[in-house]
Amino acid sequence: RIKVLEALAAGRPVVSTPAGVAGLGRLPALVHDDATSFAAAVVDVLTDDDLARRLAAEGPAAAPRWPAIGDAFADWLERTT
């Protein structure tokens, strides 16, 4: 799921399966669980500039702050090593 968060933080439109975004809450992403719908969503993002721009613009606000994640990871490392 890190790659989804990385893409959102980078302002990239995201198309995913439910498993790919499980536990991440509501995201500005297109989520489909069957191959046909997933493929159609990818085509939509590639051909609908407004959709791609909207998803890309909403992504960074939905992604957690990377410094906070780094701090939490460093704290965990200190406790476990």
C-alpha positions as CSV (number, residue, x, y, z in Angstrom):
1,R,0.0,0.0,0.0
2,I,3.0,2.3,0.3
3,K,3.1,2.7,-3.5
4,V,-0.5,4.0,-3.4
5,L,0.5,6.6,-0.8
6,E,3.6,7.5,-2.7
7,A,1.6,8.1,-5.9
8,L,-0.9,10.2,-4.0
9,A,1.8,12.3,-2.4
10,A,3.4,12.8,-5.8
11,G,0.2,14.0,-7.3
12,R,-0.3,11.0,-9.6
13,P,-3.8,9.7,-10.4
14,V,-4.4,6.3,-8.8
15,V,-6.3,3.3,-10.1
16,S,-6.3,0.4,-7.7
17,T,-8.1,-2.8,-6.6
18,P,-9.8,-2.8,-3.2
19,A,-6.9,-4.9,-1.8
20,G,-4.4,-2.3,-3.0
21,V,-6.1,0.4,-0.9
22,A,-7.4,-1.7,2.0
23,G,-7.1,0.0,5.3
24,L,-6.2,3.4,3.8
25,G,-9.7,5.0,4.2
26,R,-11.3,7.1,1.6
27,L,-8.9,8.2,-1.1
28,P,-9.2,10.2,-4.3
29,A,-8.6,7.1,-6.4
30,L,-10.6,4.9,-8.8
31,V,-11.1,1.5,-7.2
32,H,-12.4,-1.5,-9.1
33,D,-12.3,-5.2,-8.3
34,D,-12.8,-6.7,-11.8
35,A,-10.5,-6.6,-14.7
36,T,-13.0,-5.0,-17.1
37,S,-13.8,-2.1,-14.8
38,F,-10.2,-1.7,-13.8
39,A,-9.1,-1.5,-17.4
40,A,-11.9,1.0,-18.2
41,A,-10.8,3.2,-15.2
42,V,-7.2,3.2,-16.5
43,V,-8.4,4.2,-20.0
44,D,-10.6,7.0,-18.4
45,V,-7.6,8.4,-16.5
46,L,-5.4,8.3,-19.6
47,T,-8.1,9.9,-21.9
48,D,-10.0,12.3,-19.6
49,D,-7.6,15.1,-18.7
50,D,-10.1,16.7,-16.2
51,L,-10.4,13.4,-14.3
52,A,-6.7,12.9,-14.2
53,R,-6.1,16.5,-13.1
54,R,-8.7,16.2,-10.3
55,L,-7.4,13.0,-9.0
56,A,-3.8,14.3,-9.1
57,A,-4.7,17.6,-7.4
58,E,-6.6,15.8,-4.5
59,G,-3.9,13.2,-3.9
60,P,-1.3,15.1,-1.9
61,A,-3.8,16.2,0.7
62,A,-4.9,12.6,1.1
63,A,-1.5,11.2,1.6
64,P,0.1,11.2,5.1
65,R,3.1,13.4,5.8
66,W,6.3,11.5,5.0
67,P,8.3,13.1,7.8
68,A,5.7,11.9,10.4
69,I,6.0,8.4,8.9
70,G,9.8,8.6,9.1
71,D,9.7,9.7,12.7
72,A,7.4,6.9,13.7
73,F,9.6,4.4,11.9
74,A,12.7,5.8,13.7
75,D,10.9,5.5,17.0
76,W,10.0,1.9,16.3
77,L,13.5,1.1,15.3
78,E,14.9,2.5,18.6
79,R,12.4,0.5,20.6
80,T,13.1,-2.8,18.8
81,T,16.9,-2.7,18.4
